[in-house]
Amino acid sequence: AEAHAKLGALCLAKTEADETEADRTSAISQVAVEQTVLRESRKLLEELLSSIHTAAANARKDRGQIVNNFGDRNEGMQIGVSYGAIGGITFGKK
């Protein structure tokens, strides 16, 4: 959007006294190239983001299901899967 606005401003701007037509044409050309590069960069970033989303979905899909069977004892600590640290736990009577 910024490059597009800059290009429009350059096309509509009056020529300064010390500015040649070649300078003006060069500036407009540079902004047009910048606009093209930004458009292509955005396209590549969108493709990369799509690939990342696909890879993440595939990683979640391939993860096996975890089933925990604790039995009928209702005492002690029963934890299925813990991806974090567990601390400050005591077992038995106090």
C-alpha positions in Angstrom: 0.0 0.0 0.0 2.8 2.4 0.9 4.7 1.7 -2.4 1.5 2.1 -4.4 0.8 5.5 -2.7 4.4 6.6 -3.3 4.1 5.6 -7.0 0.8 7.6 -7.3 2.4 10.6 -5.6 5.4 10.5 -7.9 3.2 10.3 -11.0 1.1 13.3 -9.9 3.8 15.5 -8.4 5.0 18.6 -10.2 8.6 18.5 -11.4 11.0 20.4 -9.1 13.3 23.0 -10.6 16.5 21.0 -10.1 14.8 17.7 -11.1 15.2 16.3 -14.6 12.7 14.2 -16.4 15.2 11.3 -16.3 15.3 11.7 -12.4 11.6 11.6 -12.3 11.4 8.5 -14.6 14.1 6.8 -12.6 12.2 7.4 -9.3 9.0 6.1 -10.7 10.7 3.1 -12.1 12.4 2.3 -8.8 9.1 2.5 -6.9 7.5 0.2 -9.5 10.3 -2.3 -9.0 9.9 -2.0 -5.2 6.2 -2.6 -5.6 6.8 -5.8 -7.7 9.4 -7.1 -5.2 7.0 -6.5 -2.3 4.2 -8.3 -4.1 6.4 -11.3 -4.9 7.8 -11.4 -1.3 4.2 -11.4 0.1 3.3 -14.2 -2.2 6.3 -16.3 -1.0 5.5 -15.6 2.6 1.9 -16.7 2.1 3.1 -19.9 0.5 5.5 -20.5 3.4 2.8 -19.9 5.9 0.5 -22.3 4.1 3.3 -24.9 4.1 3.8 -24.4 7.9 0.1 -24.9 8.5 0.1 -28.0 6.5 3.1 -29.4 8.2 1.6 -28.6 11.7 -1.6 -30.3 10.8 0.2 -33.4 9.5 2.3 -33.5 12.7 -0.8 -33.4 14.9 -2.5 -36.1 12.7 0.5 -38.5 13.0 0.7 -38.2 16.8 -0.6 -41.4 18.3 -3.5 -41.4 20.7 -2.6 -41.9 24.4 -4.8 -44.0 26.6 -4.4 -44.2 30.3 -5.9 -47.0 32.4 -5.5 -46.4 36.1 -7.5 -49.3 37.4 -9.9 -49.1 40.4 -7.5 -47.8 43.0 -8.5 -44.3 44.0 -5.4 -43.2 45.9 -2.0 -41.7 45.2 -1.1 -39.6 42.2 -2.5 -40.5 38.8 -1.4 -38.5 35.9 -1.7 -39.5 32.3 0.8 -37.4 30.3 2.6 -34.4 31.7 4.7 -32.2 29.4 5.7 -30.0 32.3 7.6 -30.3 35.5 5.9 -31.8 38.6 7.2 -30.8 42.0 6.3 -30.2 45.6 4.4 -33.5 45.9 4.5 -35.8 48.9 3.1 -39.3 49.2 1.7 -41.0 52.2 0.3 -39.8 55.4 1.6 -36.5 57.0 
